[in-house]
């Protein structure tokens, strides 16, 4: 069945993750910022812990998706700033 563009149907899934992204990004920014690395090691474990504390209703996979998306967003913003 082809997708009907006339219905304005949103095919994206995981609306809960999309809704939480802005808040999650603000929480994750200090953990993912390369300027805050310790001897070349990131603070991913702390980022995951902060996310589990703030969003206890989310699964580990959902939290991982948010962390990965936030990391990609930071990388893209840094590349665009150059």
C-alpha positions, 0 to 999 in steps of 0.5 A: 500500500503506497503512502498517501501524501494527501492525508498529512499523516505523520509516519514517525514513531516513538512520539514520547522520545520526540517529546522528551528530546529537548529536555533530554538534550539540556540534561545531556549536553554537559556529559557529552561536551568534549570539553568536559572529557576526563583524560580523553574519556567521556562521561557516558555512564553519568549521562545514562544515569542522569537519564534513568533518574529523570525518565524512570518510565523509559526503557534502557533502549529508549534512553540509549536512543536519546543519548545517541540522538543528543550526541549526533545533534552536538556533533552536527551543531559543532560542524555547522559552527566551523 
